[in-house]
Amino acid sequence: GCYGPGVNLDKLKDFHRRRLQVIVEAGPDLLAFETIPNKLEAQACVELLEEENIQIPSWICFSSVDGENAPSGESFKECFEILNKSKKVNAVGINCASPHFIESLVCKFKELTTKAIVVYPNSGAIWDGRAKKWLPSMCFGDEEFELCAPRWRNQGAKVIGGCCRTTPSTIRAISKALKETS
C-alpha cells in the first residue's frame, strides 16, 4: 500500500485509465477492482469510474494483512468514505485476505456501508514477497470454507468466493454449502 513519494492520485489514475478503457470496450458484465491496498488507490478507481462515465456495475475490494485495516495501515472507515459517496461503486469487500479475518471484517463492513458486501478470501497461506513463495500456515480446506460460507452470508456477505490458493473444489464446496442452507 505504500508506492513511494512519487505516486499520487493522478499517477494512479493514469496507471489504471487505459486498462479500464480496454476492459470496458470488451463489454464485461461487472468490473472488479481487487486487492486494493489503500484509500488513495480506491479514490483513483472511483474518480476514473466517474470521469469515464462507466455504466457497468462495479465493486472495489481491499485486502488486509491484519484483519483490521487495509495493507497501508489505513482504517477501513477511512477507505470507505469515498466508496460510500459513489453511485458507480455497487459493492465493497475484501479479497485475498486470510479466511480467518472474514467473519469480523463482514461485521465491520456492515457497520461502515449500505453497499453489498463481497468476500473472496485466499486459503490462509501467506505470500512471502521477498522469497517469492507461499508459506504454509493455518490454511482453510474445503470443509472449513463449507462451514464458514453460510455464516459469512448470514452476517451480510452477498457474494462469496475464493482467491489465491483456493481451487475449483473450494468453490464447489462454498456453492454446495450456500445452496443447502438457503
N, C-alpha and C positions, 0 to 999 in steps of 0.2 A: 503494500500500500504506500510505500514511500519511493516515488520515482526520481527524487532528486530536486534540487532547487530550480532547475531549468524547465521543469514540466509544470505548466499552468493549465487553466481551463481551455484556453484557445488551442494549445498544443494537443490536448486530449481530444478536443472536438475535431481538429484536423486529422488526427490519427484515425478516428472512427468514421468520419464523414463518408469517404469513398467506400469503405466496407459496407456501411449501412445502405448507401445508394445501390450497390451491386446486389445486395441481398434483397432489397425491396423490388428491384427490377425482376428478380426471379419469381416473385409472386408468392411468398410464403403465407401460411395461414396465421402465423404468430411470430413475433420477434422476441427472442430470449437473450437478454443481456446477463451474462453469467459470471460468477466468481468475482464480482466487483469488490475491490479491496478498500475503497474509501469513499467519502462523501463527494470529493471533487470529481471523481470519475462518474459517479451516479449523476451528478449535476450535468456533466458533459453529455451523457446519454439523454437525459431529459431535454436539455436545450436543443440537441440535434433533432429529436423527435418533433419538437415544436418548429424549429427553423425549416426543416424539410417537409413539414406538414404531413407527417406519416399517418396514414389512416388504418394501419394494421394493428390489431391488438398486441400489446407488449407486456413483458414483465421484466423486472430487474431483481436479480438475486445476488446477495452478498455471500461471502464466505466468512468463516470465523475460525480462529485458531485457539480461542479460549472459551468459547461458548457464551461469551458476554458481550463482545464488541466486534467491530469489523477488524480485519487484519491490521489496519492503520492505527488501531487503538481508539478510534472514534466510537462513541456510543451509537447504537442503532437509533436511538432517539434523534440524534443529530443527523444521521444519514437519511432518516425517513422524512425529515422536514420537507425537502424538495419533492420527494416522491408523492407525498400526500397532496400536494398542491397541483400535481399534474393530472390532466384529463387524458393524457396519452398513455400513461402507465396504468394498466388494468390490474396488475397483481405484483406482489413483492414477496421476497422469500430468501431462502438460504440454500446454497448448493455447495457441494464438495467440502462439507464440514463433517466432522465425526457424527455418526448417528446418536452417540451419547448426549449430544448437545440439543438435539431436535426438539424434544419434549419441552424443555424450558424456553427455547427460542420461539416456538409456536405460541406459547403463553405470553411471552414478552411482546411478540409482534401483534398479537390480538389486542394488546393494550395501546399499541402505537399507531395502528392503522385500521381503516374500514375496508381497505382493498382485500381482494382474495389473497390467501397465503399459499405459497408454493414451497415444497420441500423436496429436495433430492440429494440426500447425504451420500458421502462416499462410504466405503466399507468400514472405516475406522482405522485403516492403515495410515501411516504417517509418511509423507514425502520428505526426503532429505534432499534439499536442493543442491547442497554442496557435493554430496556423494552421488547425486542423480539416481537415487533408487528408493524404493518403498521399504519402510521399516515395519517389521511386524509389531503389532500392538494388540489391544483388546478389540479385535475385529468382530463385526456382526456377520453371522452367517445368514442364510435364507430364513432359518427358523426364527431368529431374532427380529428380522425385518417383518416377518409374518405376524409376530406378536405385537410389534410396535406400530405398524401402519394404521390399524384401526384406532389406536389411542391418539395418534397424531391427527387423524381425521376428526375424531370426536372433540379434540381440543381446538380445531378450527382450520386445519390444513385442507385446502380444496384440491390441490394437485400434489400427488406423492409419487416419487420415483427413486432412482438411484444414479449415482455419479461414479467417479473413479473407483475401480476395483470391485464394483458390483457387476453382475452378469445378467444375461437374459433369464437365467433361472431365478435370480433375485427378483426381477421384475414380475415374473410369473407368480412367485410366492406372494408378493405385495398385492397383485391383482386378485389372486385367489382369496386372500385374507379379507380384502375390502369387499369383494362380492359376497362372501359368506356372512359378513357382519353388517350388511346394509339392510 
